[in-house]
Each structure stands twice: as C-alpha cells, then as structure tokens.
C-alpha cells in the first residue's frame, strides 16, 4: 500500500472536498522546499524553522557564496528532515549553465529513509 500525506501548500481537493493528499515522495519534496524557502523567524510558532536561502539572491556570485549556500542547505535539511531524508550531496548550479543566470539553482541528491530510494531535485530560488 502506497503511503499518502497532506499536500503542501495545504489546499482542499475540489473533488472530495477534503484536504488534498499527495504521494510520499512528492510530500518529502514539498517538505524540502518548505524548509529551504522559509526564512527563520517567518513562522511565529517555530521561529528557528527554515533556511533563509532568499537572502542570498543578491549576494555576489562567487565560490564563497556557493559554499555558503551548500552549508546552509545541508545544515537545514539535516536539522529539520533528518528522519525523512539522508542528504548525499548539495550542488549550486553555476549561473553560466543555469537556464536563468539571475536565478539561484540548487541540486539536492538524497535518499528517502523510509524506502531507501535515491532521489534528486532542482530547487530554483527566485
């Protein structure tokens, strides 16, 4: 039996009129996005939650910024999703190879702990 979880962002399914649900792999990807795109202090009930990647959007594009981004992502995912995923690698895509050079593009390779499945995602930060 396939596991299902609530979809993020939370919404009502127009057919069932219940909370929309999504598959486990999709739910974990949505949780990764939520952790990385939430700025610390944004959630009143959990002010330390998040990563704060958006504050790096206007930082100079350099090796130091890429290294800082990798560390921030790795620390946030290990702190908030340690029971869900094991991060294998975080890569900041160089602007010269990104579809939009004004975009911060991050590749995250991870293992879903529950299913031991290798997964990868690209996260654009705009």
C-alpha positions as CSV (number, residue, x, y, z in Angstrom):
1,X,0.0,0.0,0.0
2,X,1.4,3.4,-1.0
3,X,1.7,6.0,1.7
4,X,-0.1,9.3,1.2
5,X,0.4,12.6,3.1
6,X,-1.1,16.0,3.1
7,X,-0.1,18.2,0.1
8,X,1.9,21.4,0.6
9,X,0.8,24.1,0.4
10,X,-2.4,22.9,2.2
11,X,-5.4,23.0,0.0
12,X,-8.8,21.4,-0.4
13,X,-9.3,18.8,-3.1
14,X,-12.1,20.1,-5.4
15,X,-13.5,16.6,-6.0
16,X,-13.5,15.1,-2.5
17,X,-13.8,18.4,-0.6
18,X,-11.2,17.0,1.8
19,X,-7.6,18.0,2.5
20,X,-5.6,17.4,-0.7
21,X,-3.2,14.5,-0.4
22,X,-0.1,13.5,-2.3
23,X,2.3,10.5,-2.5
24,X,5.1,10.1,0.0
25,X,7.9,11.0,-2.4
26,X,6.1,14.2,-3.5
27,X,5.4,15.1,0.1
28,X,9.0,14.8,1.1
29,X,10.0,17.0,-1.9
30,X,7.4,19.6,-0.7
31,X,8.9,19.4,2.8
32,X,12.3,20.1,1.4
33,X,11.0,23.2,-0.4
34,X,9.2,24.4,2.7
35,X,12.4,24.1,4.9
36,X,14.7,25.8,2.3
37,X,12.4,28.6,1.2
38,X,11.2,29.6,4.7
39,X,13.2,32.3,6.4
40,X,14.0,31.9,10.1
41,X,11.5,34.0,12.1
42,X,8.8,33.6,9.4
43,X,6.9,31.1,11.4
44,X,5.6,32.5,14.7
45,X,5.1,29.1,16.3
46,X,8.6,27.9,15.4
47,X,10.8,30.9,14.8
48,X,14.0,29.0,14.3
49,X,12.5,26.9,11.5
50,X,13.8,27.4,7.9
51,X,17.0,28.1,6.0
52,X,16.7,31.6,4.6
53,X,18.0,31.0,1.1
54,X,16.3,34.0,-0.4
55,X,18.7,36.3,1.5
56,X,21.4,35.0,-0.8
57,X,19.7,36.1,-4.0
58,X,21.5,39.4,-4.3
59,X,24.9,38.1,-2.9
60,X,27.7,38.2,-5.4
61,X,28.0,35.1,-7.4
62,X,31.3,33.6,-6.2
63,X,32.8,30.4,-4.9
64,X,32.2,31.7,-1.4
65,X,28.5,32.2,-2.0
66,X,28.2,28.7,-3.5
67,X,30.0,27.2,-0.4
68,X,27.8,29.2,2.0
69,X,24.7,28.0,0.2
70,X,25.8,24.4,0.3
71,X,26.4,24.6,4.0
72,X,23.1,26.4,4.7
73,X,21.1,23.8,2.8
74,X,22.9,20.8,4.3
75,X,22.5,22.1,7.9
76,X,18.8,23.0,7.4
77,X,17.9,19.6,5.9
78,X,19.9,17.7,8.4
79,X,18.2,19.6,11.3
80,X,14.6,19.6,10.1
81,X,14.3,16.4,7.9
82,X,16.9,14.0,9.4
83,X,14.1,11.4,10.0
84,X,12.9,11.6,6.4
85,X,16.0,12.0,4.2
86,X,19.7,11.5,4.2
87,X,21.4,14.2,2.1
88,X,24.1,12.8,-0.2
89,X,25.1,16.0,-2.0
90,X,24.2,19.6,-2.4
91,X,25.4,21.4,-5.6
92,X,24.9,25.0,-6.5
93,X,24.5,25.2,-10.3
94,X,26.8,27.8,-11.8
95,X,24.9,30.7,-13.4
96,X,26.7,30.0,-16.7
97,X,24.9,26.7,-17.0
98,X,21.6,27.6,-15.4
99,X,18.6,28.4,-17.6
100,X,18.3,31.9,-15.9
101,X,21.6,33.4,-14.7
102,X,19.6,35.6,-12.3
103,X,18.3,32.5,-10.5
104,X,20.0,30.6,-7.7
105,X,19.6,27.0,-8.7
106,X,20.4,24.2,-6.2
107,X,20.6,20.5,-6.9
108,X,19.9,18.2,-3.9
109,X,20.7,14.5,-4.1
110,X,19.2,12.5,-1.2
111,X,17.9,9.1,0.0
112,X,14.4,8.7,1.2
113,X,15.0,6.9,4.5
114,X,11.6,5.1,4.6
115,X,12.0,3.5,1.2
116,X,15.8,3.7,0.7
117,X,15.2,5.3,-2.7
118,X,17.7,7.6,-4.3
119,X,16.1,10.9,-5.3
120,X,17.3,14.2,-6.8
121,X,15.6,17.6,-7.1
122,X,16.4,21.0,-8.6
123,X,15.3,23.9,-6.5
124,X,15.2,27.4,-8.1
125,X,15.3,30.2,-5.7
126,X,13.8,33.3,-7.1
